[in-house]
Structure formats: C-alpha cells, structure tokens
C-alpha cells in the first residue's frame, strides 16, 4: 500500500495531464474550422481604379466565416456592410469555369451611404462554427488599388483589448450555449422589457 502523500501527488499529476490534454484537443478542434478572410479590391469596369462601393472577400481558412460584418476602425465604429456566409476557398477552376466562379469568393456590397476611402482602416469581424469571433484589419492604399491586410485571428479574452462594436453583438449569427441560457433567464425575469 502506498502512503497517502504519494497517492495525492499521483492524483494531482494525473489531473494536470488530463487538463493539458483537454486544452490541446480543444485547440486542435478549433483550428480545424478556423476562417481566415482576406479582403481584395474589386476593379470597377472600364475605370482605372477600384470600385469604392464593394470589395471581394476570400476565405483562405478551413471553416466558413459566419455573419461577416464590416465596420470603420474608429472608437465609435460604424456598421458598413454584412454578409451571412463566406465558404472556404474551393479548388482552382479548370476548363470552362473561371476564377470568378470559384467557391469561397464573395462580393461584399457596402451600405449606400458608405464608400471605401484610401488611407482609412476598416475592421472585418466574423464568427466560426464555435461562435468565436475573428478579426481582420485592412487599410486601403492611397491609389485605392491595394489593401494592406492584417489578420488578427480569433478574439480571446487574454489577447484582445479591442472591444466588439455593440452592433456586432446584436447581429451575431452563432451564440454560445451559456449566452443563450443567460438571455433566456433574463427574458424570464418579471418586470423587464
């Protein structure tokens, strides 16, 4: 029979190993359906510059981007456009198909009051299947023909100090079970509108 202190140490070590294994498996699962959006300027037909009323989104990740939202990158971020889904990029087309018909390429049209401005930075916010938010920043070059893109990745409570715009929370497509339960509880309380 082993002494009690030995059993406590073995149990603690086993618990630490189990927690680490669980965290590793969760990270692996999340990386398998992570979307990575890259905005691309759309050239206006018969004009030498890009169309300021829309842009093209390509999803280079492995999972779909849900509830894609475009905001200005300011403290009072203004909502500019929304897209329900951008699938991961499919294989390059061959034969009669063109690049324009490739899966995973979606145009994003801005609300009529907005135009993309050279020199300005914009925020793309979108969710993965696990309801995690991801963020991509992009700045339009002064000639308006190129985007300088920075993928910030999944937003986590440890790494991201930037707040989600309030409108992003109201427009989100995927809600975690804990958030849904909290909303149901809040709605069931008497005396609240």
ZIVEN-V29881 format. One record per pair of residues at least 12 apart in sequence whose C-alpha atoms are under 7 Angstrom apart, sorted by the first residue. I is the first residue (numbers start at 1). J is the second residue. D is the distance in Angstrom with one decimal. If there is no record, write none. Layout:
I_J_D, I_J_D
//
This chain:
32_62_6.2, 33_62_5.1, 33_63_3.9, 33_128_6.9, 34_61_5.7, 34_62_5.6, 34_63_5.0, 34_128_6.1, 35_59_6.3, 35_60_6.9, 35_61_4.2, 35_62_5.8, 35_63_4.9, 35_64_5.6, 35_65_5.3, 35_128_6.3, 36_59_5.4, 36_60_5.2, 36_61_4.4, 37_57_6.4, 37_58_5.6, 37_59_4.5, 37_60_6.2, 37_136_6.9, 38_57_5.7, 38_58_5.2, 38_59_6.4, 39_55_6.6, 39_56_5.6, 39_57_4.6, 39_58_6.4, 40_55_6.0, 40_56_5.0, 40_57_6.2, 40_147_6.6, 41_55_5.0, 41_56_6.1, 41_145_6.4, 41_146_6.5, 41_147_6.9, 42_54_6.9, 42_55_5.3, 42_56_6.1, 49_144_6.6, 49_145_6.2, 50_144_6.2, 50_145_5.7, 52_115_5.1, 52_116_4.8, 53_109_6.1, 53_110_5.5, 53_115_5.1, 53_116_6.5, 54_107_6.8, 54_108_5.4, 54_109_4.3, 54_110_5.6, 55_107_5.7, 55_108_5.3, 55_109_6.7, 56_105_6.7, 56_106_5.7, 56_107_4.3, 56_108_6.0, 57_105_5.7, 57_106_5.3, 57_107_6.1, 57_108_6.9, 58_89_6.8, 58_104_5.7, 58_105_4.8, 58_106_6.7, 59_86_6.4, 59_87_6.4, 59_88_4.9, 59_89_5.6, 59_104_5.6, 60_88_6.0, 60_89_5.9, 61_88_5.9, 62_88_5.8, 63_87_7.0, 63_88_5.9, 63_128_6.9, 64_85_6.7, 64_86_5.7, 64_87_4.5, 64_88_5.6, 64_128_6.4, 65_85_5.7, 65_86_5.1, 65_87_6.5, 65_126_5.9, 65_127_5.7, 65_128_5.5, 66_84_5.7, 66_85_4.8, 66_86_6.8, 66_126_5.7, 66_127_5.0, 66_128_6.0, 66_173_6.5, 67_82_6.9, 67_83_5.9, 67_84_4.6, 67_85_6.1, 67_126_5.5, 67_127_6.3, 67_172_6.1, 67_173_5.5, 68_82_5.6, 68_83_5.0, 68_84_6.1, 68_85_6.8, 68_124_6.8, 68_125_5.8, 68_126_4.4, 69_81_5.9, 69_82_4.7, 69_83_6.7, 69_124_5.7, 69_125_5.2, 69_126_6.2, 70_82_6.4, 70_123_5.7, 70_124_4.7, 70_125_6.5, 71_122_5.9, 71_123_5.1, 71_124_6.5, 72_121_6.8, 72_122_4.7, 72_123_6.0, 73_121_5.6, 73_122_4.9, 73_123_5.6, 77_165_6.4, 80_110_5.6, 80_111_5.6, 80_114_6.5, 81_109_6.5, 81_110_4.8, 81_111_5.7, 83_108_6.7, 86_104_5.8, 86_106_6.5, 87_103_6.8, 87_104_4.6, 88_104_4.8, 89_103_5.4, 89_104_4.0, 89_105_6.8, 90_102_6.2, 90_103_4.9, 90_104_6.2, 117_140_7.0, 118_140_4.9, 118_141_5.5, 118_142_4.9, 118_143_6.9, 118_144_5.4, 119_139_6.2, 119_140_5.3, 119_141_5.7, 119_142_5.5, 120_139_5.5, 120_140_6.0, 121_137_6.8, 121_138_5.5, 121_139_4.2, 121_140_6.8, 122_137_5.7, 122_138_5.5, 122_139_6.4, 123_135_6.9, 123_136_6.0, 123_137_4.7, 123_138_6.7, 124_136_5.1, 124_137_6.2, 131_174_5.0, 131_175_5.8, 131_176_6.1, 132_154_6.6, 133_154_5.7, 133_155_5.5, 134_153_5.2, 134_154_4.2, 134_155_5.5, 135_151_6.5, 135_152_5.4, 135_153_5.6, 135_154_6.6, 135_155_7.0, 136_150_5.8, 136_151_4.4, 136_152_5.5, 137_149_5.9, 137_150_5.1, 137_151_6.3, 138_150_6.1
//
